[in-house]
Amino acid sequence: MKERLLAELDARLARHAGGDSSGVLDEHALALVTELATLGEPDAASLARVAALHLSRHQALPPEHGQVDRRLAQAIYTKLHTVDPRLVPPRVREYFGLTSPHDSGVARLREYELTGQPGYLERAISLFRHDMLEHQSDRATSLNSLGTALFRRFELTGQSADLDEAVELGRAALAATPAGHLLRAGRAAWVGAALRLRFERTGRQADLREATELSREATEAGSGNAP
């Protein structure tokens, strides 16, 4: 039953995207939503279809008649965004002023640093990875944020794979950050710290030399703090 209802909603949404809005405007479209509601607590996939239907109706109706659908769409998308920003398409997040996966990841990372709860850190890493796929943030910021979060997880778990990936991401972030940039010193500091830790584990002299150079750069810029 649910699969049939969702498939019919998808077909109507596809027609709207192709320029035919009749399928989202007729009364049967709303009847499909009512049927879905009778099946119990909706899952994220169902809510996403209902939100998309209301947003499509808002787009298709004259401005004076589409505000109810707009409010309904915003309420549902906001609920989905609270659960996971990745459930809301980028264009919709922008339209309703919802935060990006990157910004949500930053918030989760701060919650981890405040509470020490690993779940926040795992959520931040997942959101940062998604942000890199979407290319919503600038490249240096995306690389740096994911690298920082993986470095934090290495500090928590000691997994060498996290440290190695953090170092590579940090190097790439630095390569994409111009000399003299406001954030470069902080990025250099944490990458240097990560390299020094890897040297202590492996004895790799190249890591120690690079760590020393980056620490010197951060110190000369007057900042030794991680981002």
PETADA-V685357 format. One record per residue. RES is the residue in one letter. SS is DSSP state (H for helix, E for strand, C for the rest). PHI is phi in whole degrees, 0 to 359 (* if undefined). D_LAST is the distance of its C-alpha to the last C-alpha in Angstrom with 1 decimal. Layout:
RES_SS_PHI_D_LAST, RES_SS_PHI_D_LAST
This chain:
M_C_*_49.9, K_H_299_46.1, E_H_300_45.8, R_H_295_48.6, L_H_295_47.2, L_H_294_43.7, A_H_296_45.4, E_H_291_47.5, L_H_297_44.5, D_H_300_42.7, A_H_296_45.8, R_H_293_46.0, L_H_295_42.4, A_H_294_43.0, R_H_296_46.0, H_H_298_44.1, A_H_297_41.5, G_C_273_44.5, G_C_108_46.0, D_C_252_48.4, S_C_266_47.3, S_H_299_50.5, G_H_289_49.2, V_H_268_46.4, L_H_264_48.7, D_C_286_51.7, E_H_294_52.3, H_H_295_52.2, A_H_298_48.4, L_H_289_48.0, A_H_295_50.5, L_H_297_48.3, V_H_296_45.5, T_H_297_48.0, E_H_298_49.2, L_H_300_45.6, A_H_295_45.3, T_C_284_48.4, L_C_272_47.0, G_C_109_44.7, E_C_301_41.0, P_C_288_39.4, D_C_270_36.7, A_H_298_33.7, A_H_296_35.7, S_H_293_38.5, L_H_299_36.3, A_H_296_34.6, R_H_293_38.1, V_H_295_39.3, A_H_299_36.4, A_H_296_37.0, L_H_297_40.7, H_H_295_40.1, L_H_294_37.8, S_H_296_40.3, R_H_296_43.1, H_H_303_41.2, Q_H_292_40.8, A_H_274_44.5, L_C_278_46.1, P_C_300_46.9, P_C_309_44.3, E_C_286_46.6, H_C_248_47.1, G_C_257_43.7, Q_H_287_41.6, V_H_297_42.4, D_H_296_41.2, R_H_296_38.0, R_H_296_37.3, L_H_296_38.1, A_H_299_35.8, Q_H_297_32.9, A_H_297_33.6, I_H_289_33.7, Y_H_296_30.7, T_H_296_28.7, K_H_297_29.9, L_H_298_29.0, H_H_297_25.5, T_H_296_25.1, V_H_290_26.2, D_C_194_24.1, P_H_304_22.8, R_H_290_24.1, L_H_282_27.6, V_C_249_27.5, P_C_302_28.0, P_H_306_25.5, R_H_295_28.2, V_H_286_29.1, R_H_302_25.6, E_H_294_25.5, Y_H_297_29.1, F_H_263_28.5, G_C_71_25.1, L_C_271_23.4, T_C_289_19.7, S_C_282_18.7, P_H_305_17.9, H_H_297_14.3, D_H_295_14.0, S_H_293_15.9, G_H_296_13.7, V_H_299_10.7, A_H_295_13.3, R_H_293_14.5, L_H_295_11.4, R_H_295_11.2, E_H_296_14.9, Y_H_297_14.6, E_H_293_12.5, L_H_280_15.1, T_H_252_18.1, G_C_75_17.6, Q_C_276_19.6, P_H_301_19.2, G_H_301_20.5, Y_H_296_17.5, L_H_294_15.4, E_H_298_18.2, R_H_296_18.3, A_H_299_14.7, I_H_299_15.4, S_H_298_18.6, L_H_293_17.4, F_H_295_14.8, R_H_296_17.7, H_H_295_19.9, D_H_300_17.7, M_H_295_18.0, L_H_291_21.7, E_H_281_22.1, H_C_58_20.1, Q_C_278_19.2, S_C_259_15.8, D_C_292_15.5, R_H_302_15.5, A_H_299_12.4, T_H_295_10.3, S_H_299_12.4, L_H_298_12.2, N_H_295_8.5, S_H_295_8.4, L_H_295_11.6, G_H_299_10.7, T_H_299_7.9, A_H_295_10.5, L_H_293_13.2, F_H_296_11.8, R_H_298_11.8, R_H_290_15.3, F_H_299_16.4, E_H_300_15.6, L_H_278_17.8, T_H_250_20.5, G_C_77_20.7, Q_C_285_21.5, S_H_295_21.4, A_H_297_21.3, D_H_295_17.8, L_H_295_16.7, D_H_297_18.6, E_H_293_17.3, A_H_299_13.6, V_H_298_14.6, E_H_295_16.5, L_H_294_14.0, G_H_296_11.4, R_H_299_14.4, A_H_296_15.3, A_H_296_12.1, L_H_295_12.4, A_H_298_16.1, A_C_267_15.5, T_C_251_13.3, P_C_297_15.9, A_C_301_16.2, G_C_86_15.5, H_C_297_13.1, L_C_304_10.9, L_C_264_7.6, R_H_295_9.3, A_H_298_9.0, G_H_296_5.4, R_H_293_6.2, A_H_298_9.5, A_H_296_8.7, W_H_286_7.7, V_H_294_10.4, G_H_300_12.7, A_H_296_12.4, A_H_295_13.3, L_H_295_16.1, R_H_295_17.4, L_H_296_17.7, R_H_291_19.5, F_H_299_21.7, E_H_296_22.6, R_H_273_23.7, T_H_245_25.6, G_C_74_26.4, R_C_287_25.5, Q_H_294_25.7, A_H_298_24.0, D_H_294_20.7, L_H_295_21.2, R_H_298_22.0, E_H_294_19.0, A_H_298_16.7, T_H_296_18.5, E_H_295_18.2, L_H_290_14.4, S_H_296_14.2, R_H_296_16.7, E_H_299_15.0, A_H_296_11.8, T_H_294_14.4, E_H_295_16.6, A_C_279_14.1, G_C_83_13.8, S_C_216_10.2, G_C_241_9.5, N_C_262_6.4, A_C_289_3.8, P_C_292_0.0
